Amino acid sequence: MAKAVHSMIRVLDEARSVAFYDTAFGLTPADRLEFEGFTLIYLSNPESDFELELTVNKGRTEPYAPGDGYGHLAVTVEDVQAEHARLTAAGLAPRGIVDFRNGEAPVARFFFIADPDGYQIEVIQRGGRFR
């Protein structure tokens, strides 16, 4: 069986992105690999072995466009209302909380937030299929 270990996104400003992911999700650098033309920064936290890999291409000055093929990353939290309030207080501008239903059946309670490069992150209340 395969085990998911990381997802990679390209970011323009390393410091800004590392600060965002630390403040928003408690993801901090677990490893950093320097190469001639780029740097890889692996972010993680004690909640999961899964990592977010930030790729910083040296010399890049233009922002990346996530494109129409990118959807979002998703994380779960114990209390979506409290996380929304915390991120709002931190000035990170999360969008409104959504109570998503399939007819009368609840599916998820969540909100989205964009990182400094425009990548969308879904923050989901733990429960049901989202543990």
SELUM-59543 format. One line per field, with one value per residue: residue number from 0; x negated, y negated, z of N, C-alpha, C, CB in turn. Coordinates in Angstrom, 2 decimals. Each point is the difference from the previous one (the first is absolute). Glycine has a CB too. Layout:
# SELUM-59543
lovo (NUM; ...) .
n_c1 (X; ...) .
n_c2 (Y; ...) .
n_c3 (Z; ...) .
ca_c1 (X; ...) .
ca_c2 (Y; ...) .
ca_c3 (Z; ...) .
c_c1 (X; ...) .
c_c2 (Y; ...) .
c_c3 (Z; ...) .
cb_c1 (X; ...) .
cb_c2 (Y; ...) .
cb_c3 (Z; ...) .
***
This chain:
# SELUM-59543
lovo (0; 1; 2; 3; 4; 5; 6; 7; 8; 9; 10; 11; 12; 13; 14; 15; 16; 17; 18; 19; 20; 21; 22; 23; 24; 25; 26; 27; 28; 29; 30; 31; 32; 33; 34; 35; 36; 37; 38; 39; 40; 41; 42; 43; 44; 45; 46; 47; 48; 49; 50; 51; 52; 53; 54; 55; 56; 57; 58; 59; 60; 61; 62; 63; 64; 65; 66; 67; 68; 69; 70; 71; 72; 73; 74; 75; 76; 77; 78; 79; 80; 81; 82; 83; 84; 85; 86; 87; 88; 89; 90; 91; 92; 93; 94; 95; 96; 97; 98; 99; 100; 101; 102; 103; 104; 105; 106; 107; 108; 109; 110; 111; 112; 113; 114; 115; 116; 117; 118; 119; 120; 121; 122; 123; 124; 125; 126; 127; 128; 129; 130) .
n_c1 (-0.83; -1.30; -0.92; 1.58; -3.37; 1.49; 2.44; -2.72; 1.53; -2.29; -0.26; -0.66; -1.14; -1.86; 1.33; 2.91; 0.01; -1.07; 2.31; 2.33; -0.78; -0.40; 2.84; 1.53; -1.08; -1.98; -1.73; -2.86; -1.66; 0.73; -2.47; -1.30; -0.57; -2.02; 0.92; -2.15; 2.97; 0.97; -0.41; 1.39; 1.36; 0.65; 2.46; -0.04; 2.01; -0.87; 2.39; -2.01; -2.62; 1.42; -2.90; 1.81; -2.56; -0.04; -0.93; -1.64; -0.08; -2.86; 1.59; 3.25; 0.16; 2.78; 1.69; -0.57; 2.47; 0.73; 0.27; 2.90; -1.88; 0.50; 2.63; -1.45; -2.61; 2.54; -1.46; 2.18; 0.13; 0.89; 1.57; 0.75; 0.40; -3.07; -0.96; 1.77; -1.36; -2.96; 0.35; 1.33; -2.49; -2.05; 1.58; 1.33; 2.74; 1.32; 1.76; 2.07; -0.66; 0.91; 2.23; -1.48; 3.29; -0.63; 3.17; -0.04; -3.29; -1.36; -1.72; -1.25; 0.77; -2.00; -0.81; -1.33; -2.48; -0.84; -2.73; -0.79; 1.12; 3.42; -0.36; 3.33; -1.13; 3.05; -0.45; 1.66; 1.29; -2.43; 2.59; 0.06; -2.09; -1.56; -1.96) .
n_c2 (1.19; -2.26; -0.89; -2.67; -0.52; -2.69; -1.26; -1.13; -2.85; -0.99; -1.78; -2.47; 0.51; 2.95; -2.05; 0.39; 3.14; 0.07; -1.97; 1.77; 2.58; -1.36; -1.21; 2.52; 2.32; -0.83; -0.18; -0.22; 0.30; 3.28; -1.42; -2.75; 1.93; -2.78; 1.05; -1.90; -0.88; 0.22; -0.62; 3.03; -2.01; 3.38; -2.14; 2.44; -0.99; 2.35; 0.28; 2.09; 1.79; -2.57; -1.56; -2.38; 1.05; -3.44; 0.88; -2.81; 0.33; -1.27; -2.62; -0.04; -3.36; 1.80; 0.32; 3.03; -0.85; 2.13; 0.04; -0.02; 2.38; -1.52; 1.74; -1.16; 1.15; 1.45; -1.13; 1.94; -2.62; 1.94; -2.31; -0.14; -2.18; -0.04; -0.29; -2.57; -1.46; 0.62; -1.31; -2.72; -0.55; 0.33; -2.69; 3.10; -1.90; 3.06; -0.66; -0.32; 2.43; 1.49; 1.15; 1.88; 0.90; 2.44; -1.96; -0.94; 0.74; -2.49; 0.38; -1.54; -1.95; -1.32; -2.82; 0.35; -1.04; -1.07; 1.42; -2.91; 1.68; -0.81; 2.79; -0.10; 0.77; 1.58; -1.29; 3.19; -0.95; 2.44; 1.45; 2.68; 1.21; -2.15; 2.37) .
n_c3 (0.00; -1.82; 2.95; -1.61; 0.52; -0.99; -1.22; -1.62; 0.68; -2.08; 2.88; -1.92; 2.85; 0.88; 1.82; -1.05; 0.42; 2.95; 0.97; -1.21; 1.45; 2.95; 0.03; -0.98; 1.81; 2.76; -3.17; 1.92; -2.67; 0.40; -1.68; -0.82; -2.80; -0.34; -3.08; -1.03; 0.27; 3.24; 2.96; 0.02; 2.43; 0.78; 1.21; 2.24; 1.97; 1.81; -2.40; -1.52; -0.08; -1.71; -0.58; -1.00; -2.12; 0.70; -3.20; 1.20; -3.58; 1.54; -1.28; 1.03; -0.64; -0.48; 2.88; -0.78; -1.90; 2.78; -3.29; -0.36; 1.74; 2.92; 1.18; 2.12; 1.14; 1.32; 2.73; 1.37; 1.83; 2.34; -1.48; -3.57; 2.35; 0.67; -3.01; -0.48; 2.44; -0.95; -2.83; 1.08; 1.84; -2.53; -1.61; -1.28; -1.00; 1.53; -2.61; 2.18; 1.81; -2.87; 2.29; -2.79; 0.14; -1.89; 0.07; 2.50; -0.46; 1.97; -2.81; 2.36; 2.35; -2.58; 0.51; -2.77; 1.71; -3.03; 1.25; -0.32; -2.64; 0.42; 2.03; 0.32; 3.03; -0.38; 3.16; -0.08; 2.91; 0.52; -1.40; -1.57; -1.11; 2.18; 1.98) .
ca_c1 (0.83; -0.71; 0.22; -0.21; -1.01; -0.02; 0.52; -0.92; 0.46; -1.05; 0.29; -0.89; -0.73; -0.15; 0.28; 1.43; 0.73; -0.30; 0.72; 1.43; 0.33; -0.21; 1.09; 1.31; 0.17; -1.04; -0.97; -1.32; -0.98; -0.55; -1.22; -0.25; -1.02; -0.45; -0.54; -0.50; 1.05; 1.22; -0.05; 1.17; 0.24; 1.05; 0.69; 0.81; 0.33; 0.16; 1.30; 0.00; -1.27; 0.11; -0.71; 0.17; -1.30; -0.05; -1.11; -0.33; -0.92; -0.87; 0.03; 1.38; 0.53; 1.42; 0.82; 0.53; 1.45; 0.36; 0.55; 1.36; -0.03; -0.19; 1.22; -0.33; -0.46; 0.99; -0.45; 1.10; -0.23; 0.99; 1.05; -0.12; 0.38; -1.14; -1.09; 0.39; -0.21; -1.45; -0.60; 0.49; -0.75; -1.38; -0.01; -0.19; 1.19; 0.71; 1.36; 1.05; 0.23; 1.06; 0.57; 0.24; 0.96; 0.50; 1.40; 0.08; -1.13; -1.22; -1.21; -1.18; -0.01; -1.33; -0.24; -1.22; -0.94; -1.02; -1.35; -0.51; -0.12; 1.33; 0.44; 1.15; -0.06; 1.30; -0.14; 1.20; 0.28; -0.17; 1.20; 0.43; -1.11; -1.13; -0.58) .
ca_c2 (-1.19; -1.27; -0.91; -1.40; -0.59; -1.46; -0.71; -1.10; -1.22; -0.98; -1.27; -1.08; -0.59; 1.05; -0.46; -0.30; 1.27; 0.74; -0.68; 0.27; 1.38; 0.15; -0.69; 0.56; 1.43; 0.57; 0.73; -0.62; 0.74; 1.27; 0.22; -1.02; 0.47; -1.05; 0.41; -1.16; -0.86; -0.01; 0.48; 0.75; -0.11; 0.93; -0.47; 1.02; -0.22; 1.29; 0.61; 0.92; 0.20; -0.63; -1.28; -0.93; -0.37; -1.29; -0.13; -1.39; -0.06; -1.17; -0.97; -0.21; -1.26; -0.08; 0.94; 1.19; 0.10; 1.38; 0.67; 0.51; 1.41; 0.10; -0.13; -0.51; 0.89; 0.01; 0.38; 0.09; -0.61; 0.37; -1.01; -0.87; -1.36; -0.58; -0.21; -1.14; -1.21; -0.18; -0.44; -1.36; -0.86; -0.07; -0.81; 0.87; -0.15; 1.19; -0.22; 0.39; 1.41; 0.61; 1.26; 0.69; 1.08; 0.75; 0.05; -0.26; 0.64; -0.82; 0.56; -0.60; -1.41; -0.40; -1.28; -0.04; -1.10; 0.01; -0.30; -1.21; 0.19; 0.23; 1.38; 0.12; 1.03; 0.24; 0.33; 0.78; 0.48; 1.45; 0.77; 0.78; 0.51; -0.93; 0.18) .
ca_c3 (0.00; -0.04; 1.12; -0.39; 0.89; -0.09; -1.17; -0.28; -0.67; -0.26; 0.67; -0.42; 1.12; 1.01; 1.36; 0.10; -0.03; 1.24; 1.08; -0.16; 0.36; 1.44; 0.69; -0.33; 0.22; 0.85; -0.82; 0.10; -0.82; 0.48; -0.79; -1.02; -0.95; -0.92; -1.29; -0.75; -0.53; 0.81; 1.38; 0.45; 1.43; 0.40; 1.19; 0.66; 1.41; 0.69; -0.27; -1.15; -0.68; -1.31; -0.06; -1.10; -0.57; -0.69; -0.94; -0.29; -1.14; 0.18; -1.08; -0.45; 0.49; -0.31; 0.78; -0.67; -0.15; 0.31; -1.18; 0.13; 0.37; 1.45; 0.80; 1.32; 1.07; 1.08; 1.33; 0.95; 1.31; 1.02; 0.15; -1.17; 0.41; 0.72; -0.97; -0.84; 0.82; 0.20; -1.26; -0.23; 0.91; -0.49; -1.23; -1.16; -0.84; -0.48; -0.50; 0.93; 0.32; -0.79; 0.45; -1.26; 0.18; -1.15; 0.42; 1.44; 0.68; 0.10; -0.60; 0.62; 0.40; -0.43; -0.65; -0.81; 0.20; -1.05; 0.47; -0.66; -1.44; -0.55; 0.13; 0.88; 1.02; 0.64; 1.42; 0.25; 1.35; 0.11; 0.24; -1.15; -0.80; 0.12; 1.36) .
c_c1 (-0.87; 0.36; -0.28; -0.97; -0.11; 0.72; -0.91; 0.73; -1.21; 0.41; -1.05; -0.90; -0.05; 0.42; 1.49; 0.82; -0.23; 0.75; 1.50; 0.34; -0.26; 1.16; 1.34; 0.16; -1.06; -0.99; -1.32; -1.00; -0.55; -1.31; -0.09; -1.14; -0.30; -0.56; -0.41; 1.12; 1.26; -0.28; 1.30; 0.09; 1.17; 0.60; 0.84; 0.38; 0.26; 1.31; -0.05; -1.41; -0.02; -0.67; 0.45; -1.38; 0.15; -1.21; -0.17; -1.03; -0.79; 0.05; 1.40; 0.51; 1.50; 0.79; 0.45; 1.51; 0.38; 0.63; 1.38; 0.05; -0.16; 1.33; -0.32; -0.68; 1.09; -0.67; 1.24; -0.42; 1.11; 1.18; -0.14; 0.35; -1.17; -1.16; 0.30; -0.25; -1.49; -0.66; 0.45; -0.78; -1.46; -0.10; -0.13; 1.25; 0.62; 1.38; 1.00; 0.12; 1.22; 0.45; 0.49; 0.88; 0.28; 1.47; 0.08; -1.21; -1.21; -1.19; -1.23; 0.30; -1.41; -0.05; -1.27; -0.82; -1.04; -1.35; -0.53; -0.14; 1.34; 0.47; 1.11; -0.18; 1.38; -0.26; 1.32; 0.10; -0.19; 1.32; 0.40; -1.19; -1.25; -0.57; -1.27) .
c_c2 (-1.24; -0.83; -1.41; -0.64; -1.51; -0.48; -1.20; -1.16; -0.91; -1.32; -1.03; -0.48; 1.01; -0.45; -0.24; 1.30; 0.82; -0.62; 0.29; 1.40; 0.30; -0.62; 0.70; 1.44; 0.65; 0.85; -0.75; 0.82; 1.24; 0.30; -1.09; 0.51; -1.10; 0.64; -1.25; -0.95; -0.09; 0.51; 0.74; -0.12; 0.92; -0.46; 1.13; -0.46; 1.36; 0.73; 1.10; 0.15; -0.68; -1.37; -0.84; -0.42; -1.32; -0.01; -1.47; 0.02; -1.30; -0.89; -0.28; -1.30; -0.14; 1.00; 1.19; -0.12; 1.45; 0.75; 0.56; 1.49; 0.20; -0.17; -0.61; 1.09; -0.02; 0.44; 0.10; -0.62; 0.44; -0.96; -1.03; -1.46; -0.70; -0.27; -1.18; -1.31; -0.28; -0.54; -1.41; -0.98; -0.16; -0.78; 0.82; 0.12; 1.30; -0.38; 0.55; 1.51; 0.50; 1.28; 0.72; 1.22; 0.67; 0.27; -0.40; 0.53; -0.94; 0.74; -0.53; -1.44; -0.49; -1.47; 0.13; -1.22; 0.12; -0.31; -1.20; 0.12; 0.33; 1.44; 0.07; 1.16; 0.08; 0.45; 0.61; 0.40; 1.53; 0.68; 0.74; 0.57; -0.87; 0.05; -0.72) .
c_c3 (0.00; 1.23; -0.49; 0.99; -0.10; -1.24; -0.19; -0.65; -0.20; 0.62; -0.40; 1.13; 1.15; 1.39; 0.21; 0.06; 1.26; 1.17; -0.08; 0.49; 1.48; 0.77; -0.21; 0.49; 0.88; -0.77; 0.04; -0.81; 0.71; -0.71; -1.05; -0.86; -1.00; -1.27; -0.75; -0.42; 0.83; 1.41; 0.30; 1.51; 0.32; 1.32; 0.59; 1.40; 0.64; -0.31; -1.06; -0.54; -1.37; 0.04; -1.20; -0.45; -0.72; -0.91; -0.32; -1.13; 0.09; -1.24; -0.54; 0.60; -0.23; 0.85; -0.85; -0.10; 0.30; -1.17; 0.25; 0.32; 1.51; 0.70; 1.35; 0.82; 1.06; 1.29; 0.89; 1.32; 0.96; 0.03; -1.12; 0.33; 0.69; -0.95; -0.90; 0.75; 0.18; -1.26; -0.37; 0.86; -0.44; -1.30; -1.27; -0.88; -0.52; -0.53; 1.01; 0.20; -0.76; 0.69; -1.25; 0.25; -1.34; 0.30; 1.45; 0.76; 0.06; -0.61; 0.71; 0.41; -0.25; -0.42; -0.83; 0.40; -1.11; 0.62; -0.79; -1.53; -0.65; 0.04; 1.03; 0.96; 0.64; 1.43; 0.44; 1.47; 0.02; 0.33; -1.27; -0.74; 0.09; 1.41; 0.13) .
cb_c1 (1.81; -0.02; -0.62; 2.33; -1.22; -2.15; 2.44; -1.88; 2.33; -0.67; 1.07; 1.70; 0.71; -1.86; -2.28; -0.36; -0.17; -2.28; -1.76; 0.07; -0.55; -2.51; -1.25; 0.05; 1.09; 1.61; 1.82; 0.55; -0.60; 2.31; 0.08; 0.80; 0.77; -0.50; 1.45; -1.88; -0.90; 1.37; -1.51; -0.18; -0.88; -1.15; 0.05; -1.14; 0.98; -1.42; 1.01; 2.36; -0.26; 2.15; -1.97; 2.26; -0.69; 1.15; 0.43; 0.49; 1.56; -1.51; -2.26; 0.41; -2.22; -0.55; 0.78; -1.91; 0.10; 0.32; -2.30; 0.72; -0.96; -2.35; 0.99; 1.93; -2.50; 1.86; -2.27; 0.86; -1.17; -1.84; 0.04; 0.56; 2.41; 0.70; -0.52; 1.75; 2.17; 0.01; -0.10; 2.30; 1.51; -0.45; -0.98; -1.66; -0.95; -1.25; -0.81; 1.18; -1.04; -0.92; 0.68; -2.21; 1.02; -2.30; 0.54; 2.48; 0.83; 0.90; 1.17; -1.51; 1.85; -0.42; 1.15; 1.17; 0.36; 1.69; -0.42; -1.18; -2.34; -0.44; -2.29; 1.47; -2.50; 1.09; -1.69; -0.08; 1.65; -2.36; 0.73; 2.04; 1.68; 1.00; 1.06) .
cb_c2 (1.24; 0.06; 1.77; -0.15; 2.11; -0.03; 0.78; 1.64; 0.20; 1.16; 1.21; -0.67; -2.35; 0.93; -1.03; -2.17; 0.00; 0.64; -1.81; -1.56; 0.66; -0.03; -2.14; -1.48; 0.04; -0.04; 0.91; -0.92; -2.15; 0.86; 2.50; -1.91; 2.39; -1.55; 2.08; 1.41; 0.55; 0.36; -1.93; 1.63; -2.41; 1.91; -2.35; 1.80; -2.30; -0.94; -2.16; -0.65; 2.18; 1.24; 1.08; -0.82; 2.43; -1.19; 2.30; -0.77; 1.39; 1.33; 0.75; 2.49; -1.00; -0.73; -1.91; 1.41; -1.89; -0.73; 0.54; -1.76; 0.49; -0.89; 1.98; -1.59; -0.43; 0.49; -1.14; 2.08; -2.01; 1.01; 0.32; 1.97; 0.74; 1.20; 2.44; 1.42; 0.44; 1.87; 2.39; 0.88; 0.71; 2.20; -1.80; 1.24; -2.15; 1.43; 0.11; -2.06; -0.29; -0.98; -0.94; -0.80; -1.19; 1.08; 1.81; 0.09; 2.25; -1.11; 0.21; 1.48; 0.28; 2.35; -1.30; 1.18; -0.08; -0.71; 2.43; -0.46; 0.77; -1.89; 0.86; -0.99; -0.37; 0.63; -1.89; 0.85; -1.92; -0.33; -1.64; -1.43; 1.00; -1.50; 2.16) .
cb_c3 (1.20; -2.53; 1.72; -1.03; -0.20; 1.25; 0.36; -0.25; 1.02; -2.15; 1.94; -1.66; -0.68; -1.36; 0.09; -1.26; -2.48; -0.89; 0.01; -1.94; -2.34; -0.35; -0.26; -1.98; -2.18; 1.87; -1.52; 2.29; -1.08; 0.49; 0.39; 1.50; 0.28; 1.93; -0.07; -0.80; -2.16; -2.08; 0.71; -1.94; 0.12; -1.20; -0.92; -1.33; -0.49; 1.79; 0.62; -0.56; 1.20; -0.47; 1.13; 0.86; -0.24; 1.93; -0.97; 2.40; -1.44; 1.52; -0.57; -0.19; -0.43; -2.35; 1.43; 0.85; -1.74; 2.33; -0.70; -1.58; -2.23; -0.20; -1.17; -0.10; -0.47; -1.63; -0.31; -1.12; -1.06; 1.34; 2.52; -1.46; 0.25; 2.08; 0.05; -1.17; 1.19; 1.68; -0.76; -0.56; 1.86; 1.10; 1.33; 1.34; -0.63; 1.66; -2.42; -0.66; 2.30; -2.15; 2.30; -0.92; 1.97; -0.56; -1.66; -0.20; -0.77; 2.08; -2.23; -1.37; 1.76; -0.73; 1.87; -1.91; 2.54; -1.73; 0.62; 2.11; 0.35; -1.43; -0.63; -1.76; 0.43; -2.22; 0.43; -2.37; 0.44; 0.74; 1.74; -0.19; -1.54; -1.77; 0.19) .
***
